[in-house]
Amino acid sequence: MVVGAQWGDEGKGKIVDVLAEGADLVVRYQGGANAGHTVVKGDEEFILHQIPSGILHPGTRCVIGNGVVLDPETLLSEMDDLERRGVTVAGRLIVSLRAHLVLPYHKLLDQAAEREQRIGTTGRGIGPAYEDKYGRRGIRVADLRDLSRTLERIGERVERANRLLSLMGSSLRASVEEHCDLLRRLAPRLMPMAADTSRITYDALREGKKVLLEGAQGALLDVDHGTYPFVTSSNTTAGGAAVGAGIGPTAIDAVLGVVKAYTTRVGNGPLPTEADPQEAARLRELGEEYGATTGRPRRCGWFDAVVVRYAARVNGLTDLAVTKLDVLDTIERIPVCVAYRIGDEIVEDMPADSALLDSAEPVYEELDGWCRPTGDARRLADLPPQARAYLDRIQDLVQVPIRYVSVGSRRSQIIG
Ligand code: IMP
């Protein structure tokens, strides 16, 4: 399993792409088109929102599991785009019959809720779609089998959404007609790809095939374990994978946590190690830190060992992948947060209360930078001693072995 161990955007897309080489099946199990997994193949860049990153390896089958909220329009346009660019998707992508659909009215509700809550969501309808799921009124892929029955139900859902929009003081309105047209158009394309993906994954595991679970977002955006309420609406941590893929936890034998060599966050909420505006701007430019889904500038700061230690605990991380080490190549002294000062106390554990976290001041240790390019390193021994010391310190603080180090966006730019 590959999970994000910060606030998302850790570079999971690249790591999954590298690992997918040896995988028979790549399964996405939570989140939806809020994700933006960037993969660079040769000179081409692919940004995948809905389709698992494994799709770029011709021998790998990909699954969108039951825990994903599926945006059918994004899915189909992503499929068409991949096919246009020479990537065969047909026959290689399987969608769970149990996955819930994200419909246009969910996006309107997301936009309207943002006006009050100001979470800084991606606007992709994720929260409202999960609300419908847990409120037991969602529309699932399986519902497209009996399209006429679903078309009868959709009117009631859209009208309910319109009542909510009006209560929220929004002038946005969803159209029943638009939803019916959409479902009529989607059903014939989606149904041939739909199956019981839990069964497919189970069978693959029993046959000894390699299955890779691809997480989206990161531990601190988990609805239970993240910086609530500034989180996404799914379980991004490892436990979510068993539920969202429909497999038992005993099937999972390794959990790789992906972290950036520094920290970023998109959207609102606490970010204790956020750098001052000038340093943040420097990291943003060096790391090209703009959201892959929304284009928003990411907030940037230093590596936070409290965050990653916590992520290691709640995920049961067995290994770490550190990405974007090369972004720090020109920084002379690199702060690393080892604990927080909250009031008079030094705290080494993540507080549950976002307000407390807001008041946390990072306790920094400063490490020497290496001031040399690292993009060509292919073995740890190729790295400057200061870069190795930086990685060693991260490993010590987090108490999880570093298995991979990424030093650039290309597939080949990896140590491990
Ligand atoms: P939502 O998932 O669109 O509801 O957004 C909730 C929060 O999660 C916001 O702060 C988003 O910026 C953040 N978020 C959602 N998906 C991603 C992602 O893939 N990368 C980084 N942040 C994300």
Residues whose N, C-alpha, C, O or C-beta is under 5 A from the ligand:
A	BS01	IMP	W7 G8 D9 N34 A35 G36 I119 G120 T121 T122 G123 R124 I126 G127 Q217 L221 V231 T232 S233 V266 G267 N268
